[in-house]
Amino acid sequence: MMAMKRGPIGVWFSVAIAVLVLSLWTGSILGSAAAHYWYGHHQQEQGTLTGPEQIRLESELAELSAVQTLRLYASLAPQEGKPRDKNLLNEIEGLENLKRRSNTPEIKRVVDLELGLANVHAAMAEQQNSNEEMAKKYMQSAQVLFKSLGWQDYSEETLKVVAKREFEKWRHPRAKAGEK
């Protein structure tokens, strides 16, 4: 008698497991279809870019990313000595190459700003190394760039203050703490 009571429980348990598995499988298929519909619907609401617009946007984003990467590399350099000078020169060279490659005026203005800041940093580094001639050359290049961007005050003192402030934003917290 005991064997008969266990039989129907086992059957009902197997049926319950089969229903659970079937509902999970159906739910995953329906959930996936609902997610695809929702994503497509929101993409249509937001609008899509045409091929040339998307290419232009991706190009501009890549150029902005390159500017930020160059700035980051220069800011991670040691605080004194030749390695930092080399990284500044690499940053300036990279920004000049990026400026030549860029086709959009908006990106060129961003590159000009970053190039001006890099030139000010290079001028300050050359002054620390007692190379006044190169420091003057870099500072004049920076002043020309800032003037072309429409700055009213592009004096040496102002540019040094701005460059130091911008450089502080990118410095690693350990480097800041080491100076205190």
PyMOL commands that set and color helices and strands:
alter all, ss='L'
color gray80, all
select helices_A, chain A and resi 2-46+51-75+82-101+105-128+132-148+156-170+173-179
alter helices_A, ss='H'
color red, helices_A
deselect
rebuild
show_as cartoon
